[in-house]
Amino acid sequence: MAHKVLKVNSKDNVIVALSNLTKGETISFEGHDYVMQENIPAKHKFYMQDMQPADEVIMYGVLVGKIQEPVKAGNRMSTENLKHAAEPYGYREVDYEWHAPDISAFAGKTFNGYRRSDGRVGTANYWLFIPTVFCENRNLDVIREAMHNELGYAVTDKYKQFTHQLLEAHNRGETLDTIDLMPSSVTQSRAFKNVDGIKFLNHQGGCGGIRQDAAVLSKLLAAYADHPNVGGVTVLSLGCQNLQVHDFMADLRAHNPNFDKPLHIFEQQQSQSEEQLIATAIRSTFEGLTQINKLERKPAPLSKISLGVKCGGSDGFSGISANPAVGYCADLLVGLGGQVLLAEFPELCGVEQEIIDRSVNKPTAEKFIHLMRSYDRIVTNAGSSFSMNPSPGNIKDGLITDAIKSAGAAKKGGTSPVVDVLDYTEPATKPGLNLVCTPGNDVEATTGKAASGATLILFTTGLGTPTGNPVCPVIKVSTNSNLTKRMSDIIDIDCGPVIEGEKSIQQMGAEILEYCIKAASGEVTPKAVLLNQDDFIPWKRGVSL
């Protein structure tokens, strides 16, 4: 390892441990010696000077907390000695100047995607099943099992084989510990080579709750139906629910007045029987699959990629390896005319002023301020706060306050100007960096980003998170090599070499973009897609961090 510690910003008064430091160890850094007052685990921070209660702690160049009890230089930052604090924010006239990265290595490159009639380009070609109400979930499950298994889209059935072996061993009176899970040797071939999957949006909404929930859900489902990665849609409705088919259709027309994909709608209370409903839905969908299978991947400029950036299961390395590397990739894509979507508003707490100052105009900045403050009021009125966002896992691995987590999380968006701010389910229409209002919750955030049009999502993680999305391929980026080795079945890209000093942020970011081009072209398949990690959770606009 090239270095044992890192100071992220010249203004900081804390230092990050890149490896475990022991009590009594002396660390020499930038002409000063620091004696560790206690063990400092890798990913955690120690103070650079003696500090007293109410003193401000700076990291990433911004206020991230205030001291709660006296600390000495070399003490570990902890929840006991530091509490969240963030600077107030507001609009001010700033002439933000962006220095775009060198894009010459990617100039003229293309990816092979599915061109849609409205000019957008998908990175995949999926058939999508949508229930207007949770009552139809079971019917979707029946259809999924039938179509996935027969048409070659199911995850290989090694777990069924494993369970069968356990049963046989039990019947023979053998010890179960001797039975191991065997990797499957069965490779399924898809019946439709140009259809990348059949996806199902099971959810718990559409009826009950409040009518506003159904209205938001309708807009969300319409956005998914119109997604560039979706080639055709089957809708199942019960009939009596709050979310009526005509509401969904009105939202779909509002989202895209020229929607022209195959669309099949079935209402169970108008059918002869459940059996007839399911059989008819399967038959119609099969016919639709033959239709969208005629589409083929064709070259498209990188400007047609819409890239969502997300972090989950974050650790103390997230803000110094994977997130800034993804941010550099985002800047490259913006420089190439592409689109980047940054969400998770609770994880922009503490860096609001930087975001505001990067906004291209006053209305954009004021929309961001309005959405942030409205969201904060909802959370505060429920007796919570953005400061409660870090999870126990985040804290254990060095993210002590929400401002620390946020300052590192915001690095995923790179440094380009903010061209637009989108409320939940609003479509992204402008090239450049767009902000999307969602919770920090992993699945609610990825669900919202896909609704705004992301055709790929880069998902950074330091602890490991098995999250995907039904219509938008999710690429997992690890902050450290230990995680990559331990959970290689879910990680696609390892940013550990940044921590080890073997690669720069710029080198890693360029490699990430190269992987995105291959994933967008169907040349590589992200692990979340291989594992059918199709997570989908609509946000009810209530309290969710």
Secondary structure, 3 states (H helix, E strand, C coil): CCCCEECCCCCCCEEEECCCECCCCEEEECCEEEECCCCECCCCEEECCCECCCCEEEECCEEEEEECCCECCCCECCCCCEEECCCCCCCCCCCCCCCCCCCCCCCCCEEEEEECCCCCEECCCEEEEEECCHHHHHHHHHHHHHHHHHHCCCCCCHHHHHHHHHHHHHHCCCCHHHCCCCCCCCCCCCCCCCCCEEEECCCCCCCCCCHHHHHHHHHHHHHHHCCCCEEEEEEEECCCCCCCHHHHHHHHHHHCCCCCCCEEEEEHHHCCCHHHHHHHHHHHHHHHHHHHCCCCCEEEEHHHCEEEEEECCCCCCCCCCHHHHHHHHHHHHHHCCCEEEECCHHHHCCCHHHHHHCECCHHHHHHHHHHHHHHHHHHHHCCCCHHHCCCHHHHHCCCCCHHHHHHHHHHHHCCCCEEEEECCCCCCCCCEEEEECCCCCHHHHHHHHHHCCCCEEEEEECCCCCCCCCCCCEEEEECCHHHHHHCCCCCCEECHHHHCCCCCHHHHHHHHHHHHHHHHCCCCCCHHHHCCCCCCCCCCCCCCC
